[in-house]
């Protein structure tokens, strides 16, 4: 894959995301990566700016209350990420003197930080030449290098395959460009090959852009997560009530949120189990402190 062509395209067409701007700290990069997990960047950008203004360093977030953090997280979804980010901030303060570590292994040891996030922070905050493999990168890898239409599940060979594409110079910027290509051009549906800066070497395009097999299409459908009517939706509605309440909330207030009592109770129990809600001695509910 010609790095020069991809980098030139990225320089000309990359989205103006706030965490890509000069002066963004490693902490800002870490916050952006955690917030962007399974959440569109259009929703993340304004919330990221608010968080960095409120908690510009790990020590600031580590000192915040869990209820304050969950309220600031708002409707980004998967709110356990907020508490894990707070726990990561506390670990950075306790174990790294308040500075986000540059080493991928040290990053992976932080609460809520997996292989992808550790690699992304190492690359985008510190310029490390490490493969950053998300679903967008896997899609480009499958199509351009392997001639296949769908990214499929993450495989152990993906990281070495992406590492082999990294140029000797500007590896981190190349990783960002590869992700951007998959996010805005080589998209899952209706990829715009006419705009692709590396289309000439794409094996999938050369093969006539074949569609997925029946098994691949079925697997892709199974990976699409339904939201309406799920426990996750009910959890979100219950948590919204708790976030917006100035005092502990009585059971009957939560009962009005969802008609199905069995599903509602299951969702509430899961919030309690995940540490996203607490119940006081009077049986009322609130955010954790």
PAZASE-326521 format. One record per residue (C-alpha): residue number from 1; x, y, z. Coordinates in Angstrom, 3 decimals, padded with zeros to 6 digits. Layout:
N
@pos = NUM | X = X | Y = Y | Z = Z
...
! end
This chain:
289
@pos = 1 | X = 000.000 | Y = 000.000 | Z = 000.000
@pos = 2 | X = 001.635 | Y = 003.293 | Z = -001.097
@pos = 3 | X = 002.154 | Y = 005.288 | Z = 002.081
@pos = 4 | X = 002.878 | Y = 008.565 | Z = 000.275
@pos = 5 | X = -000.487 | Y = 008.575 | Z = -001.504
@pos = 6 | X = -002.425 | Y = 007.726 | Z = 001.640
@pos = 7 | X = -000.614 | Y = 010.339 | Z = 003.739
@pos = 8 | X = -001.136 | Y = 013.038 | Z = 001.106
@pos = 9 | X = -004.848 | Y = 012.229 | Z = 001.006
@pos = 10 | X = -005.044 | Y = 012.312 | Z = 004.806
@pos = 11 | X = -003.314 | Y = 015.694 | Z = 004.982
@pos = 12 | X = -005.832 | Y = 017.112 | Z = 002.526
@pos = 13 | X = -009.053 | Y = 015.432 | Z = 003.673
@pos = 14 | X = -008.809 | Y = 014.385 | Z = 007.322
@pos = 15 | X = -011.723 | Y = 015.413 | Z = 009.499
@pos = 16 | X = -011.059 | Y = 018.254 | Z = 011.897
@pos = 17 | X = -011.477 | Y = 016.301 | Z = 015.129
@pos = 18 | X = -010.560 | Y = 018.276 | Z = 018.252
@pos = 19 | X = -008.168 | Y = 015.648 | Z = 019.623
@pos = 20 | X = -006.151 | Y = 015.798 | Z = 016.408
@pos = 21 | X = -005.290 | Y = 019.444 | Z = 016.910
@pos = 22 | X = -001.792 | Y = 020.516 | Z = 017.974
@pos = 23 | X = -001.271 | Y = 020.666 | Z = 021.698
@pos = 24 | X = -003.580 | Y = 017.792 | Z = 022.577
@pos = 25 | X = -002.113 | Y = 015.937 | Z = 025.537
@pos = 26 | X = -001.691 | Y = 012.193 | Z = 025.911
@pos = 27 | X = -004.513 | Y = 012.360 | Z = 028.459
@pos = 28 | X = -006.720 | Y = 014.018 | Z = 025.859
@pos = 29 | X = -005.923 | Y = 011.229 | Z = 023.407
@pos = 30 | X = -006.760 | Y = 008.571 | Z = 025.998
@pos = 31 | X = -010.082 | Y = 010.238 | Z = 026.808
@pos = 32 | X = -010.960 | Y = 010.462 | Z = 023.107
@pos = 33 | X = -010.199 | Y = 006.800 | Z = 022.521
@pos = 34 | X = -012.279 | Y = 005.601 | Z = 025.471
@pos = 35 | X = -015.186 | Y = 007.849 | Z = 024.518
@pos = 36 | X = -015.058 | Y = 006.736 | Z = 020.877
@pos = 37 | X = -015.452 | Y = 003.042 | Z = 021.655
@pos = 38 | X = -018.722 | Y = 002.025 | Z = 019.941
@pos = 39 | X = -019.792 | Y = 005.690 | Z = 019.766
@pos = 40 | X = -019.790 | Y = 007.955 | Z = 016.648
@pos = 41 | X = -017.180 | Y = 010.716 | Z = 016.786
@pos = 42 | X = -019.845 | Y = 013.341 | Z = 016.026
@pos = 43 | X = -021.363 | Y = 012.611 | Z = 019.430
@pos = 44 | X = -018.003 | Y = 012.337 | Z = 021.139
@pos = 45 | X = -016.435 | Y = 015.625 | Z = 020.036
@pos = 46 | X = -018.544 | Y = 018.087 | Z = 022.092
@pos = 47 | X = -018.488 | Y = 015.852 | Z = 025.181
@pos = 48 | X = -014.711 | Y = 015.401 | Z = 024.872
@pos = 49 | X = -014.197 | Y = 019.163 | Z = 024.854
@pos = 50 | X = -016.369 | Y = 019.526 | Z = 027.953
@pos = 51 | X = -014.457 | Y = 016.804 | Z = 029.784
@pos = 52 | X = -011.044 | Y = 018.213 | Z = 028.986
@pos = 53 | X = -012.132 | Y = 021.665 | Z = 030.119
@pos = 54 | X = -013.415 | Y = 020.185 | Z = 033.373
@pos = 55 | X = -010.730 | Y = 017.557 | Z = 033.979
@pos = 56 | X = -007.635 | Y = 018.575 | Z = 031.995
@pos = 57 | X = -005.350 | Y = 016.041 | Z = 033.698
@pos = 58 | X = -005.732 | Y = 012.538 | Z = 035.159
@pos = 59 | X = -005.461 | Y = 013.870 | Z = 038.709
@pos = 60 | X = -008.501 | Y = 016.074 | Z = 038.133
@pos = 61 | X = -010.720 | Y = 013.181 | Z = 037.061
@pos = 62 | X = -009.340 | Y = 010.868 | Z = 039.755
@pos = 63 | X = -010.474 | Y = 013.373 | Z = 042.388
@pos = 64 | X = -014.023 | Y = 013.649 | Z = 040.993
@pos = 65 | X = -016.978 | Y = 011.780 | Z = 042.463
@pos = 66 | X = -018.464 | Y = 008.853 | Z = 040.579
@pos = 67 | X = -021.841 | Y = 010.605 | Z = 040.435
@pos = 68 | X = -020.244 | Y = 013.714 | Z = 038.943
@pos = 69 | X = -018.445 | Y = 011.626 | Z = 036.326
@pos = 70 | X = -021.598 | Y = 009.731 | Z = 035.317
@pos = 71 | X = -023.579 | Y = 012.957 | Z = 034.990
@pos = 72 | X = -020.866 | Y = 014.458 | Z = 032.797
@pos = 73 | X = -020.807 | Y = 011.298 | Z = 030.664
@pos = 74 | X = -024.450 | Y = 011.925 | Z = 029.838
@pos = 75 | X = -025.894 | Y = 009.886 | Z = 026.992
@pos = 76 | X = -022.674 | Y = 008.664 | Z = 025.385
@pos = 77 | X = -023.673 | Y = 005.086 | Z = 026.128
@pos = 78 | X = -021.875 | Y = 002.211 | Z = 027.854
@pos = 79 | X = -021.473 | Y = 004.307 | Z = 031.032
@pos = 80 | X = -019.148 | Y = 001.801 | Z = 032.678
@pos = 81 | X = -016.529 | Y = 003.341 | Z = 030.399
@pos = 82 | X = -016.805 | Y = 006.542 | Z = 032.436
@pos = 83 | X = -016.038 | Y = 004.757 | Z = 035.694
@pos = 84 | X = -013.218 | Y = 002.781 | Z = 034.085
@pos = 85 | X = -011.728 | Y = 006.011 | Z = 032.764
@pos = 86 | X = -011.886 | Y = 007.453 | Z = 036.272
@pos = 87 | X = -010.200 | Y = 004.287 | Z = 037.589
@pos = 88 | X = -007.542 | Y = 004.600 | Z = 034.876
@pos = 89 | X = -006.952 | Y = 008.198 | Z = 035.936
@pos = 90 | X = -006.484 | Y = 007.069 | Z = 039.540
@pos = 91 | X = -004.007 | Y = 004.396 | Z = 038.423
@pos = 92 | X = -002.074 | Y = 006.939 | Z = 036.352
@pos = 93 | X = -001.793 | Y = 009.157 | Z = 039.419
@pos = 94 | X = -000.839 | Y = 006.327 | Z = 041.760
@pos = 95 | X = 001.517 | Y = 004.403 | Z = 039.478
@pos = 96 | X = 002.845 | Y = 006.917 | Z = 036.934
@pos = 97 | X = 003.082 | Y = 010.202 | Z = 038.785
@pos = 98 | X = 000.010 | Y = 011.605 | Z = 037.053
@pos = 99 | X = 001.444 | Y = 011.277 | Z = 033.523
@pos = 100 | X = -000.055 | Y = 008.929 | Z = 030.938
@pos = 101 | X = 002.569 | Y = 006.234 | Z = 030.246
@pos = 102 | X = 003.985 | Y = 005.870 | Z = 026.747
@pos = 103 | X = 004.700 | Y = 002.142 | Z = 026.899
@pos = 104 | X = 001.898 | Y = 000.014 | Z = 025.370
@pos = 105 | X = 002.276 | Y = -002.637 | Z = 028.082
@pos = 106 | X = 001.863 | Y = -000.015 | Z = 030.821
@pos = 107 | X = -001.142 | Y = 001.392 | Z = 029.002
@pos = 108 | X = -002.741 | Y = -002.058 | Z = 028.718
@pos = 109 | X = -002.389 | Y = -002.470 | Z = 032.489
@pos = 110 | X = -004.689 | Y = 000.515 | Z = 033.093
@pos = 111 | X = -008.348 | Y = -000.233 | Z = 033.955
@pos = 112 | X = -010.542 | Y = -000.356 | Z = 030.874
@pos = 113 | X = -007.649 | Y = -000.172 | Z = 028.412
@pos = 114 | X = -007.311 | Y = -003.046 | Z = 025.957
@pos = 115 | X = -004.958 | Y = -003.794 | Z = 023.096
@pos = 116 | X = -006.546 | Y = -001.369 | Z = 020.648
@pos = 117 | X = -006.710 | Y = 001.600 | Z = 023.034
@pos = 118 | X = -003.166 | Y = 001.014 | Z = 024.274
@pos = 119 | X = -001.840 | Y = 000.942 | Z = 020.709
@pos = 120 | X = -003.855 | Y = 004.014 | Z = 019.709
@pos = 121 | X = -002.578 | Y = 006.097 | Z = 022.622
@pos = 122 | X = 000.998 | Y = 004.923 | Z = 022.084
@pos = 123 | X = 000.784 | Y = 005.849 | Z = 018.396
@pos = 124 | X = -001.256 | Y = 009.049 | Z = 018.417
@pos = 125 | X = 000.071 | Y = 010.545 | Z = 021.654
@pos = 126 | X = 003.684 | Y = 009.376 | Z = 021.497
@pos = 127 | X = 004.322 | Y = 008.565 | Z = 017.831
@pos = 128 | X = 005.016 | Y = 004.867 | Z = 018.430
@pos = 129 | X = 005.270 | Y = 002.668 | Z = 015.340
@pos = 130 | X = 002.716 | Y = 000.120 | Z = 016.527
@pos = 131 | X = -000.224 | Y = -001.346 | Z = 014.576
@pos = 132 | X = -003.528 | Y = 000.262 | Z = 015.522
@pos = 133 | X = -006.267 | Y = -002.161 | Z = 014.490
@pos = 134 | X = -009.928 | Y = -001.203 | Z = 014.722
@pos = 135 | X = -012.872 | Y = -002.293 | Z = 012.578
@pos = 136 | X = -012.123 | Y = 000.402 | Z = 009.980
@pos = 137 | X = -008.530 | Y = -000.733 | Z = 009.618
@pos = 138 | X = -009.606 | Y = -004.366 | Z = 009.381
@pos = 139 | X = -012.072 | Y = -003.442 | Z = 006.624
@pos = 140 | X = -009.323 | Y = -001.753 | Z = 004.598
@pos = 141 | X = -006.958 | Y = -004.644 | Z = 005.289
@pos = 142 | X = -009.475 | Y = -007.244 | Z = 004.149
@pos = 143 | X = -010.437 | Y = -005.400 | Z = 000.981
@pos = 144 | X = -007.172 | Y = -003.865 | Z = -000.131
@pos = 145 | X = -004.745 | Y = -006.607 | Z = 000.794
@pos = 146 | X = -006.912 | Y = -009.745 | Z = 000.963
@pos = 147 | X = -009.656 | Y = -009.047 | Z = -001.593
@pos = 148 | X = -012.480 | Y = -009.795 | Z = 000.848
@pos = 149 | X = -015.597 | Y = -007.662 | Z = 001.332
@pos = 150 | X = -016.112 | Y = -007.799 | Z = 005.114
@pos = 151 | X = -013.744 | Y = -007.219 | Z = 008.036
@pos = 152 | X = -015.005 | Y = -010.138 | Z = 010.086
@pos = 153 | X = -013.832 | Y = -010.837 | Z = 013.611
@pos = 154 | X = -010.491 | Y = -009.660 | Z = 014.908
@pos = 155 | X = -007.777 | Y = -012.245 | Z = 014.248
@pos = 156 | X = -004.398 | Y = -012.819 | Z = 015.824
@pos = 157 | X = -002.764 | Y = -012.220 | Z = 012.431
@pos = 158 | X = -004.343 | Y = -008.788 | Z = 011.953
@pos = 159 | X = -001.822 | Y = -006.838 | Z = 014.023
@pos = 160 | X = 001.234 | Y = -008.328 | Z = 012.234
@pos = 161 | X = -000.469 | Y = -007.782 | Z = 008.869
@pos = 162 | X = -001.113 | Y = -004.111 | Z = 009.668
@pos = 163 | X = 002.392 | Y = -003.722 | Z = 011.134
@pos = 164 | X = 003.795 | Y = -004.890 | Z = 007.798
@pos = 165 | X = 002.045 | Y = -001.949 | Z = 006.101
@pos = 166 | X = 003.562 | Y = 000.708 | Z = 008.367
@pos = 167 | X = 006.190 | Y = 002.873 | Z = 006.678
@pos = 168 | X = 009.595 | Y = 003.433 | Z = 008.265
@pos = 169 | X = 008.693 | Y = 007.096 | Z = 008.767
@pos = 170 | X = 005.379 | Y = 008.651 | Z = 009.842
@pos = 171 | X = 004.038 | Y = 005.316 | Z = 011.051
@pos = 172 | X = 001.647 | Y = 006.903 | Z = 013.556
@pos = 173 | X = 000.277 | Y = 009.330 | Z = 010.982
@pos = 174 | X = -000.097 | Y = 006.443 | Z = 008.531
@pos = 175 | X = -002.120 | Y = 004.562 | Z = 011.162
@pos = 176 | X = -004.389 | Y = 007.567 | Z = 011.578
@pos = 177 | X = -004.752 | Y = 007.832 | Z = 007.803
@pos = 178 | X = -005.601 | Y = 004.135 | Z = 007.483
@pos = 179 | X = -008.318 | Y = 004.474 | Z = 010.118
@pos = 180 | X = -009.668 | Y = 007.597 | Z = 008.441
@pos = 181 | X = -009.804 | Y = 005.855 | Z = 005.068
@pos = 182 | X = -011.944 | Y = 003.084 | Z = 006.530
@pos = 183 | X = -014.150 | Y = 005.543 | Z = 008.404
@pos = 184 | X = -015.041 | Y = 007.909 | Z = 005.555
@pos = 185 | X = -014.208 | Y = 006.256 | Z = 002.189
@pos = 186 | X = -013.837 | Y = 002.488 | Z = 002.510
@pos = 187 | X = -017.045 | Y = 002.286 | Z = 004.521
@pos = 188 | X = -019.048 | Y = -000.865 | Z = 005.148
@pos = 189 | X = -021.854 | Y = 000.028 | Z = 002.733
@pos = 190 | X = -021.291 | Y = 001.931 | Z = -000.476
@pos = 191 | X = -017.519 | Y = 002.447 | Z = -000.365
@pos = 192 | X = -016.455 | Y = 005.349 | Z = -002.588
@pos = 193 | X = -013.638 | Y = 003.737 | Z = -004.558
@pos = 194 | X = -013.444 | Y = 006.784 | Z = -006.844
@pos = 195 | X = -012.196 | Y = 008.839 | Z = -003.883
@pos = 196 | X = -009.792 | Y = 006.205 | Z = -002.566
@pos = 197 | X = -006.141 | Y = 007.282 | Z = -002.831
@pos = 198 | X = -004.946 | Y = 003.655 | Z = -002.904
@pos = 199 | X = -007.668 | Y = 002.144 | Z = -005.109
@pos = 200 | X = -005.190 | Y = 001.169 | Z = -007.823
@pos = 201 | X = -003.726 | Y = -001.592 | Z = -005.661
@pos = 202 | X = -006.978 | Y = -002.803 | Z = -004.081
@pos = 203 | X = -007.481 | Y = -006.524 | Z = -004.612
@pos = 204 | X = -011.187 | Y = -006.361 | Z = -003.775
@pos = 205 | X = -011.767 | Y = -003.675 | Z = -006.386
@pos = 206 | X = -009.683 | Y = -005.589 | Z = -008.940
@pos = 207 | X = -011.874 | Y = -008.642 | Z = -008.309
@pos = 208 | X = -014.996 | Y = -006.642 | Z = -009.174
@pos = 209 | X = -016.002 | Y = -005.765 | Z = -005.615
@pos = 210 | X = -017.489 | Y = -009.195 | Z = -004.800
@pos = 211 | X = -020.193 | Y = -009.384 | Z = -002.174
@pos = 212 | X = -020.022 | Y = -011.505 | Z = 000.959
@pos = 213 | X = -020.834 | Y = -015.167 | Z = 000.985
@pos = 214 | X = -024.095 | Y = -016.247 | Z = 002.592
@pos = 215 | X = -022.216 | Y = -017.284 | Z = 005.744
@pos = 216 | X = -020.337 | Y = -013.973 | Z = 005.919
@pos = 217 | X = -023.542 | Y = -011.988 | Z = 005.416
@pos = 218 | X = -025.294 | Y = -013.964 | Z = 008.156
@pos = 219 | X = -022.385 | Y = -013.425 | Z = 010.539
@pos = 220 | X = -022.432 | Y = -009.695 | Z = 009.798
@pos = 221 | X = -026.152 | Y = -009.527 | Z = 010.570
@pos = 222 | X = -025.581 | Y = -011.280 | Z = 013.887
@pos = 223 | X = -022.925 | Y = -008.708 | Z = 014.816
@pos = 224 | X = -025.394 | Y = -005.823 | Z = 014.412
@pos = 225 | X = -026.611 | Y = -005.019 | Z = 017.908
@pos = 226 | X = -030.305 | Y = -004.307 | Z = 018.289
@pos = 227 | X = -031.080 | Y = -001.525 | Z = 020.783
@pos = 228 | X = -034.835 | Y = -000.914 | Z = 020.894
@pos = 229 | X = -036.479 | Y = -002.995 | Z = 023.592
@pos = 230 | X = -033.231 | Y = -004.373 | Z = 024.997
@pos = 231 | X = -032.052 | Y = -004.353 | Z = 028.598
@pos = 232 | X = -029.456 | Y = -001.839 | Z = 027.490
@pos = 233 | X = -032.189 | Y = 000.600 | Z = 026.493
@pos = 234 | X = -033.954 | Y = 000.115 | Z = 029.821
@pos = 235 | X = -030.690 | Y = 000.613 | Z = 031.712
@pos = 236 | X = -030.159 | Y = 003.864 | Z = 029.843
@pos = 237 | X = -033.620 | Y = 005.132 | Z = 030.734
@pos = 238 | X = -033.214 | Y = 004.267 | Z = 034.407
@pos = 239 | X = -029.759 | Y = 005.803 | Z = 034.557
@pos = 240 | X = -031.042 | Y = 008.979 | Z = 032.903
@pos = 241 | X = -033.541 | Y = 009.413 | Z = 035.726
@pos = 242 | X = -030.790 | Y = 008.999 | Z = 038.307
@pos = 243 | X = -028.462 | Y = 011.419 | Z = 036.500
@pos = 244 | X = -031.114 | Y = 014.109 | Z = 036.354
@pos = 245 | X = -032.300 | Y = 013.702 | Z = 039.945
@pos = 246 | X = -031.111 | Y = 016.060 | Z = 042.685
@pos = 247 | X = -031.975 | Y = 013.565 | Z = 045.426
@pos = 248 | X = -032.391 | Y = 009.799 | Z = 045.816
@pos = 249 | X = -035.191 | Y = 008.404 | Z = 043.655
@pos = 250 | X = -038.065 | Y = 006.281 | Z = 044.962
@pos = 251 | X = -038.861 | Y = 002.919 | Z = 043.394
@pos = 252 | X = -042.164 | Y = 004.146 | Z = 041.971
@pos = 253 | X = -040.373 | Y = 006.838 | Z = 039.968
@pos = 254 | X = -038.245 | Y = 004.181 | Z = 038.283
@pos = 255 | X = -041.289 | Y = 001.946 | Z = 037.822
@pos = 256 | X = -042.772 | Y = 004.604 | Z = 035.539
@pos = 257 | X = -039.816 | Y = 004.381 | Z = 033.172
@pos = 258 | X = -040.617 | Y = 000.954 | Z = 031.656
@pos = 259 | X = -043.793 | Y = -001.117 | Z = 031.591
@pos = 260 | X = -042.283 | Y = -004.604 | Z = 031.805
@pos = 261 | X = -041.575 | Y = -005.153 | Z = 035.538
@pos = 262 | X = -039.390 | Y = -008.214 | Z = 035.000
@pos = 263 | X = -037.147 | Y = -006.523 | Z = 032.449
@pos = 264 | X = -037.103 | Y = -003.308 | Z = 034.484
@pos = 265 | X = -036.023 | Y = -005.154 | Z = 037.624
@pos = 266 | X = -033.352 | Y = -007.048 | Z = 035.695
@pos = 267 | X = -031.974 | Y = -003.808 | Z = 034.247
@pos = 268 | X = -031.976 | Y = -002.112 | Z = 037.638
@pos = 269 | X = -030.233 | Y = -005.067 | Z = 039.265
@pos = 270 | X = -027.549 | Y = -004.925 | Z = 036.594
@pos = 271 | X = -026.963 | Y = -001.217 | Z = 037.250
@pos = 272 | X = -026.496 | Y = -001.993 | Z = 040.935
@pos = 273 | X = -024.167 | Y = -004.907 | Z = 040.152
@pos = 274 | X = -022.078 | Y = -002.763 | Z = 037.795
@pos = 275 | X = -021.645 | Y = -000.013 | Z = 040.373
@pos = 276 | X = -023.639 | Y = 002.474 | Z = 038.303
@pos = 277 | X = -026.357 | Y = 002.885 | Z = 040.955
@pos = 278 | X = -026.745 | Y = 002.511 | Z = 044.713
@pos = 279 | X = -029.689 | Y = 001.865 | Z = 047.001
@pos = 280 | X = -029.934 | Y = 003.600 | Z = 050.360
@pos = 281 | X = -031.434 | Y = 002.299 | Z = 053.612
@pos = 282 | X = -034.836 | Y = 003.699 | Z = 052.703
@pos = 283 | X = -034.901 | Y = 001.730 | Z = 049.452
@pos = 284 | X = -034.303 | Y = 004.746 | Z = 047.234
@pos = 285 | X = -031.826 | Y = 004.797 | Z = 044.350
@pos = 286 | X = -029.047 | Y = 007.195 | Z = 043.392
@pos = 287 | X = -025.797 | Y = 007.400 | Z = 041.474
@pos = 288 | X = -022.725 | Y = 006.036 | Z = 043.256
@pos = 289 | X = -020.671 | Y = 008.544 | Z = 045.185
! end
